Amino acid sequence: MEFEDEAIVLTARSHGETGAIVHVLTENHGIYAAHIAGGASRRIKPLLQAGSSVVFAYRARHADQLGAATLEASGTSPDLLDEPLGLLGLQCACIMTQKVLPEREAQTGAYHALSGLITLFPFEDIWPAVYVRYEAGLLEALGYGLDLSACAVTGEHDQLVYVSPKSGRAVSRKAGEPYKDKLLGLPGFMLSSQGGLEAGDIARGLALTGFFLERHVFHPHNQPLPDIRMRLKESLINSGL
């Protein structure tokens, strides 16, 4: 089995004295893990950073075994050395992608969404809202998308400010008011990319997507949300978002 594809590096770890195991999200083949010979070398190590754009050339004798791959740089990655919050967001997006999406299933939409998100991490006033929508997109890719088109109770399209934790459907302010303590908050930017941010919106958005990611992805495997996801939420809240 062999293929070559554009890819985004999600995670990498050392393997042996000089090698590495890398997980990438490819444009046309989904998530793949592979052994990278010489992964500790000065030439290859920079390519193993989360978010790096690479050409991923993969080969394996059998489809069900861990194959080997080579990496070549493709495009540029944002310089986030002076943007610790953006760097945390980038690393979190890559780890969440690896843990949420199944391996070896084409995820072209997720690839392009992540590629676009990565370009925004230098812009702290933009990327947090896009990151929340990216997590909602991961849920949709799994078949658990939120239905925010109309109120689940009345069918109206205005004043949608809650989400039912049972159905994942929007609920209007009037219909949800008597039960608001049992509902999840729905920030306006989740309904429109043109919507402005209000204080607490990012925290509400992360609570919303985090609830359903826990329910559908992590709890079935007796796992909590990844630690880096919790650190990102805390850091964004502390920053006033």
C-alpha positions in Angstrom: 0.0 0.0 0.0 1.5 3.4 -1.0 0.2 6.9 -1.4 1.4 10.5 -1.3 -0.8 13.3 -0.1 -0.7 16.8 1.4 -1.0 16.6 5.2 -1.0 18.5 8.5 1.1 17.1 11.3 -1.1 16.5 14.4 1.3 14.9 16.9 4.7 13.2 17.0 6.7 11.3 19.6 10.2 9.8 19.7 10.6 6.2 18.7 13.9 4.5 19.4 17.1 6.6 19.3 16.6 8.4 16.0 13.1 7.7 14.8 9.6 9.1 15.5 6.0 8.1 15.3 3.8 10.8 13.6 0.1 11.2 13.2 -1.0 13.4 10.3 -4.3 14.5 8.8 -4.1 14.0 5.1 -6.2 15.8 2.5 -7.7 12.7 0.9 -7.0 9.7 3.1 -7.8 10.9 6.6 -5.6 10.4 9.7 -2.6 8.1 9.4 0.2 7.1 11.8 3.6 6.3 10.5 7.2 5.7 11.5 9.6 8.4 10.4 13.2 7.3 10.0 15.6 10.0 11.2 12.8 11.9 12.9 15.3 13.2 15.5 17.5 14.8 12.8 17.9 18.5 12.4 16.3 18.4 9.0 13.2 16.4 9.9 12.5 17.5 13.5 11.1 20.9 12.6 8.6 19.2 10.3 7.2 17.2 13.2 5.8 20.3 15.0 2.0 20.4 15.4 0.4 22.2 12.5 3.2 21.7 10.0 2.2 21.4 6.4 4.0 18.5 4.7 3.9 16.2 1.8 3.3 12.8 3.3 4.6 9.8 1.3 3.4 6.6 3.0 4.1 2.9 2.3 3.2 -0.3 4.1 3.3 -4.0 3.2 -0.1 -4.6 4.6 -3.0 -2.2 5.1 -3.5 -3.1 8.7 0.1 -2.5 9.9 2.0 0.6 10.9 3.7 1.9 7.8 6.7 4.1 7.2 6.6 7.6 5.7 8.8 10.4 4.5 8.0 14.1 5.0 8.8 17.1 2.9 7.9 20.7 3.8 4.8 22.1 2.0 3.9 25.7 2.5 4.6 27.7 5.7 3.4 27.4 9.2 2.5 30.4 11.4 5.3 31.7 13.7 3.7 31.5 17.2 6.8 31.7 19.4 5.6 35.1 20.7 1.9 34.0 20.8 1.6 31.5 23.7 -2.2 31.5 23.6 -2.2 30.9 19.9 0.4 28.1 20.2 -1.8 26.5 22.9 -4.8 26.7 20.6 -2.8 25.2 17.7 -1.6 22.3 19.7 -5.1 21.7 21.2 -6.7 21.8 17.7 -4.2 19.1 16.5 -4.6 16.9 19.5 -8.4 17.1 19.5 -8.5 16.3 15.8 -6.4 13.2 16.3 -8.4 12.0 19.3 -11.9 12.8 17.8 -11.7 11.6 14.2 -11.3 7.9 13.3 -8.2 6.9 11.5 -8.0 6.0 7.8 -11.3 7.5 6.9 -11.3 10.4 4.4 -11.9 13.7 6.1 -11.3 16.3 3.4 -13.6 18.8 5.0 -11.8 18.6 8.3 -8.4 18.9 6.5 -9.4 22.2 4.9 -11.1 23.5 8.0 -8.0 22.8 10.1 -5.8 24.2 7.4 -7.8 27.5 7.5 -7.9 27.6 11.3 -4.1 27.2 11.5 -3.6 30.4 9.5 -5.7 32.4 12.1 -3.7 31.5 15.3 -1.6 34.7 15.0 -4.8 36.7 15.4 -6.0 36.5 18.9 -9.2 38.4 18.3 -10.3 36.0 15.6 -9.2 32.4 16.1 -11.0 31.5 19.4 -14.5 31.8 17.8 -13.3 29.9 14.7 -11.8 27.2 17.0 -15.2 26.7 18.7 -16.8 26.3 15.3 -14.1 23.9 14.3 -15.0 21.7 17.2 -18.6 21.8 16.2 -17.5 20.7 12.7 -15.7 17.7 14.2 -19.0 16.7 15.9 -20.7 17.1 12.5 -18.1 14.9 10.8 -18.9 12.2 13.3 -22.6 12.5 12.7 -23.4 14.3 15.9 -23.8 17.8 14.5 -25.7 20.5 16.4 -29.0 21.6 14.9 -29.0 25.4 15.4 -31.4 26.2 12.6 -34.6 26.7 14.6 -36.1 26.3 18.1 -36.7 22.6 18.9 -39.9 23.6 20.8 -41.6 26.3 18.8 -39.8 26.2 15.4 -39.0 29.9 15.5 -35.7 31.2 14.2 -35.2 34.2 16.4 -33.7 34.6 19.9 -32.0 31.3 19.8 -29.9 31.4 23.0 -29.9 27.8 24.4 -29.2 24.3 23.3 -30.9 21.2 24.6 -28.3 18.8 26.1 -30.5 15.9 25.2 -31.1 16.6 21.5 -28.4 19.1 20.6 -31.0 21.4 19.1 -31.4 25.1 19.6 -34.0 26.5 22.0 -35.4 30.1 21.9 -35.1 32.4 24.9 -38.9 32.3 25.6 -39.3 28.6 25.3 -36.2 27.9 27.3 -36.5 30.4 30.1 -38.4 28.1 32.5 -35.7 25.4 32.1 -32.6 27.6 31.5 -30.6 26.0 34.4 -30.8 22.7 32.5 -29.9 24.0 29.1 -26.6 24.9 27.5 -25.8 28.4 26.4 -25.7 29.2 22.7 -23.4 32.2 21.9 -24.4 34.3 18.9 -21.3 33.7 16.9 -22.3 30.0 16.6 -25.3 31.2 14.5 -23.5 33.6 12.2 -19.9 34.2 11.4 -20.8 37.9 11.3 -22.0 37.9 14.9 -20.0 40.0 17.4 -18.5 38.5 20.5 -19.9 39.3 24.0 -18.1 38.7 27.2 -18.2 35.0 28.1 -19.2 33.9 24.6 -16.0 31.8 24.0 -16.4 30.1 27.4 -20.0 29.3 26.5 -19.1 28.0 23.1 -16.3 25.7 24.6 -18.7 24.5 27.2 -21.3 23.6 24.5 -18.9 21.7 22.2 -17.1 20.2 25.1 -20.3 18.7 26.5 -21.1 16.9 23.3 -17.5 15.8 22.6 -17.4 14.3 26.1 -20.8 12.6 25.6 -20.1 11.2 22.1 -16.4 10.7 21.9 -14.6 10.5 25.3 -17.1 9.2 27.8 -17.8 6.0 25.8 -14.1 5.2 26.2 -14.1 6.2 29.9 -11.9 9.1 29.1 -12.1 12.8 30.1 -11.5 15.7 27.7 -7.8 16.0 27.0 -5.9 18.0 29.6 -4.8 20.5 26.9 -8.4 21.2 26.0 -9.2 22.0 29.7 -6.1 24.2 29.8 -7.1 26.0 26.7 -10.6 26.8 28.1 -9.1 28.1 31.3 -6.5 30.2 29.5 -9.2 31.8 27.2 -11.5 32.5 30.2 -8.6 34.1 32.0 -7.9 36.3 29.0 -11.4 37.7 29.3 -13.0 35.7 26.5 
